[in-house]
Amino acid sequence: MYVPNSKWTWMFVIVAVIQSAVILGLESYVFADFQIHLEPRADLSTSSKTIPTFLSLYIFGFIYELVLVYDALRLRNTIQIIGICICNIGLLIYGAVQIDQIQDAVGVLLDNDAIDTDVWAATKPILIAIPCILGLSSSLMIFISWKLYDEFAWTIYKHISADLRMKRRYLTYQIYIALLKFDFFFFLGFTVQFVVIVTGRTDTEFALTLAAIPVTIIILCFAAYFTRKENTFGMIVIILLYFGGLAYFLFKLVRMYQPSKFRDYLPARRSLTFFAIITIILILMTIVNACMCTHNFHKGLKPHIYKPRRHYDPKQTELGAKGPHGQPMPTRMMID
C-alpha cells in the first residue's frame, strides 16, 4: 500500500481528503433534505429525478477524484496531478451550473405542489458555498502541484535518464494514460444523466446507451493495453473508435438544441451540455495523443513503461560484484 513520503505529497493528500469530506457532507445533506421533503406525487415529474442525479454524480466525482489522487501520487505522475487540478476546476464549474439547474427543478416541483416550499431557501446557501470551497481548495492544490513538479521531475529523470527525446515520448505516454482516466468519468457522467433524466427516448436508444457503458470501459482498458504493448493495429482500431465516440457526442450536443427535441433534454440540458463539451475536448486530446503514442512505438520507450515483475536473485548482481561482506551490490541506474 502506498504511503506518502514527503511533506508536499502529504499536503496534497490532506487538501484532497478534507475538500472531499466537506463537499460530500454538504452534498449528502442537500440530497437528504431534498428527498425528505418530496411529496408522493413528485414521482410523476422528471424534475424529481434531476436533483438526486446531479448530487449523486457530484458525490461520485469526488470519490473518483480521491482514487485518482492516490493513483497519481503512487505513480508519481505529474501529468495526472495537473489533470486532477483541472478536473477540480471542472467540478467547481459544475457546482456553479448545478445551482441554477436545481433551482429550476425545484421551481417545477413547487408548481406541481410536489415539494416543501422551504427547501430551496434552506439548500441555496449550501449550494453557493460549495463552489467557494472548491475555489479555495483548487488554489491550494495548484500551489502544491507546482512544488510536487520539482519533486517528481527527479524521479522521471532517474527513470528515463537524460535522453530528451525519450523523455518527450514518456511524457506523451503519461498524458495519454491520464486522459483515459478522465475520459471514463466524463463519459459516464453524461451517460448517467441521459439515462435517468432525459425523456422522449426510444427503448432502442435507451438500451444502446446502457450498453455503451461496459463497451466504453473495455475500449479504454484496451487503449491502455495496446499502448503499453506497442500494438500498432490495435491502436488504429482504438483511434477509429475514438472518432465514433466523437461523432456520438457531437450528434448529442446538436440534438439537445434542435427545436423538435430540446424539450426532452430541458431538465438537464445545461449539465449535459457541460459534460458533452468537456468530453468532446477530452476525446480530441485523446485522439491527438493516441496518434503521437503510436508514432513513438518501437523507439525504445517500451522497457520504461512495461517492466515485468523481477524475481530478486541474491546470487546475481549488475556486474557479478559483491559487497565487502559478500552482499550483492544494488543495481545502478543509467543516470550513473
N, C-alpha and C positions, 0 to 999 in steps of 0.2 A: 504493500500500500504506500502511495506517495505521501511524503510529509514535507511541507515547505521548509527550505533550509537556508533562507536568508530573510533579512528584515523586509525587503520590498515585496517578496513573494507572500510573506505573512500579511503584510498590509493590504495587498491586493485581495487576498482571500477574505480578510476581515471586512473590507468595504463591500465586497460582493455578497457575503453572507448577511451582514447587517441590512444592506439595501433590500435583499430578497425577503428577509424575515419581516421587515417593516411593511413592505409593499404587499406581501402575501397576507399579512394580518389585516391591513386596511381593505384589500380586495375581498377577503373572506367575510369581513364584517358587512360590506356593501352587498355581497352576494346573499348572505343570510338574511339581512334586513329586507331585501327585495323579496325573497321567497316567502318570508313570514307574512308580509303584508299583501300578497297576491290574493285575490278573490277566486273562488272556484270557476267563475265564468271566464277568467283570464285565459284558460286553455283554448278558447275559441279564437284568440288573437295571436298572430305570428309574433307580435312585439313581446309577448311573454317569454318567448324563446331567445329573443335578441340579447337581452341583458345577461342571462346566465351564460350564453355562448361567449360573449365578449369577455366576461370576467373569468370564466374557466380557461379561455385561451390565454389571457394575460397571466394567469397563475401558472399555467404550463410553460409560458415563455420564460419566466424567471427560474423555474425549476430546471429547464433545459439549459439556461444560461449558466447555472451553477455547475452543471455537468461539463459544459464547455470550458469553464474556468479551471476545473480540476484537470481536464484533459490537456489544456494549453500549458499549464504550469508543470504538469508531469512530463510533457514532451519538450518543455522549454521552447515553445513555438511562439516567437514574437509576432508573427503574422496573425495567428489566431487571437492573441491578446489584443491586437489592434482591431481585429474584427469584432471582438466582444465589446470594445468601447463603442464602435459604430452601431452595433446591434442595440446597445443600451440607449443610444440616442434615438434609434428607431422605436424602441419601446416607449421612450419619452413622448415622441410624436404621436404614437398610437394612443398613449394615455390622454393626450390633449384631444385627439379625434373622438375618443370614446365619450367624452363629456357631452358633446352635442348629440352624439348618436343615442346615448342613454336618455338624455333629456327628451328627445323626440319620441323614443319608445315609451317613456313614462307618460308623455302627453297623450299618446294614442290610448294607452290603458286607462288614463283618467277620463278621457272622453267616453269610454265604454263602462265606466264605473267598475273597473276590474282591479283597482289597486287603491291603497290608502292614500289620501291626499297629502299626508305629511312626509311621504317617502323621499321625494325629491329635495325638500328643504333639509332633511337630515343627512342625505348622502352627497349633496353637491359640494360642501366644504372638503369632504374626504377626497372626492374625485379631483378637485382642484389642487389639493395638497400633493397628490401622487406625482404629477409632472415636476413640481417644485423639488420634491425629494430626489427624483431621478436626475434633475439638473445638477444638484449638488454632488450626488454620488458619481455622476458621469465625469464631472470636472476632476474629482479626486482620482478616479480610475485612469483618466488620460494622463495626469501628472505621474502616477505610479508606473504606468506603462512606459513612459519616457525613461524612467530610472531602470526599469527592467530591460529595456532595449540594450543598454550597455552591458548589463549582466549576462544576458542570453547571447549577445554577439560573440563573446569569448568562447562559449560552448560550441557555436556553429563553426568558429574559426578552428577549434581543435578537431572538430568532426570532419570538416571538409578540407582542412589545410588552407594554404594561401592561394589556391588556384581561383582567380576571379571568375573565369568562365564557368567553373564547376559551382561556385557559389551562386551565380545567377540561375543556373539550372536548378539547384536545390531550392532557391527562393521561389522560383516558378512552381515547383512541386508543392511547396508548403502553402502557397496561395491557393493552388487548385484544391488541395485536400480541405483547407479551411472553408472554401466556397461551398464544397459539397455538404458540409455540416450545416451551414446557414441555409442552403437551398432546401434542405429537408424541412426545417422549421417553417419557413415562409410558404412553401407549397402546402404543407399540412394545415397551416393556419387558414389559408384561402379555402382549401377543400372542406374543412370542418364547417366554416361559416356558410359555404354554399349549400352543403348537405342539410344543415339544421335550419337555416333561416329562409333561404330563397324559396319562393312559391312559384307555381306555374311550370315546374319542370316535369318532363315525362318520366315514366318508370325506367325507360332505357337510359336516359341521361343520368338518372339517379344511380342506377346500377353501375354504369361506366365510371362515374365519378368515385364511387366507393372502391371499385376495382383498381382505380388509378393509385390508391394509397399504397397497397403492398407492391404493386408494379414499380412505383417510384423508388421505394426503399431498395428493391432488388437492383434497379438500374444504378442507383448511387453507390451501392456496395460493389457492383461490378466495375463501375467507373474507377473507384479507388484501386481495386484489384488489378485491372488491366494496366493502370499507370505504374503500379509497383512492379508488375511482371514485364513491363515494356512490350505489351502485346499491341502491335500497330493495327491489325484488323479489328480487334475488339474495340479499340479507341475510336476507329472510324464509325463503327456501328453506334457507339455511345454518343458521338458528336451528332450523328443524324437524328438520334432520339432527342437530343437537346433541342434541335431545330423544331422537331414535332411539338415539344413542350412549349417552346417559344410561340409557335403558331397558335397553340391552345389558349395561352394566356392573352395574347393579342386579340383573339376572337372573343374571349370572355369580356375583356375590357371594353371593346367596341359594343358588344351586345348589351352591356349594362346601361348604355346611354341611348340605345335605339328607342324611338317613340313607342314601338309596339311591345317592347319588352321591359322598359325601365321600371315599371311598377312592380314587377316580380322581384327586382333587386333592391327596391327602395328601402326596406327595413335595415339593410346593412351595406348600402352602396358606398358610403364614404370609407368604411373599413375595408370592404372588398377592393375598392379602388387602390387604397394604400398598399394592401398586400399584393395586388396584381402588379402594380408599378415596381415595387421593390423586387418581386420575383422576376419580372422581365429584365431588370437591370442585372440581377444576380446571374440569370441564365446567359445573358450576353457576355458577362465577365467570365463565366464558367466555360463558354464555348471558346473564347479567345485563349484562356489559359490551357484548355484541353489541347488545342492546336499547338501551342507552344511546348507543352509537355511531350506531345507526340513527336514534334520536331527534335526534341532533345533525347529521344530514345537511342540506345546503343552508342552513347558517347561517354560512358564511364560513370554515370550517376547511379546506376542500379546497385552497386555494392554499398553505397552510402544510405540508401533508403530501404533496401531489402537485405537485412542481415539475419541469416538463420541462427537459431539458438546454438551457442557453442557449449560443448562439454569441456570443462576445465580439466586438463591433464597436467598434474604437477611434474611429470617427467619431461614435458615439452616446454621449451622457452623460445623466445624470439630467435636467439642465435645458439641455443643449446647451452647457454651460460648459466652458472649457478651463483648464488649469493655467497657471502663469506661463511655462512653456517649451513650451506647446502640447500637453501630455499631457492625455488625458481624465481628469477627476476621478472618483474612485471613487463608485459608487452608495452612498447613505447608507441606513441602516436606519430603520425607522419610529420607533425609540426617540428619534431626534434631533428 
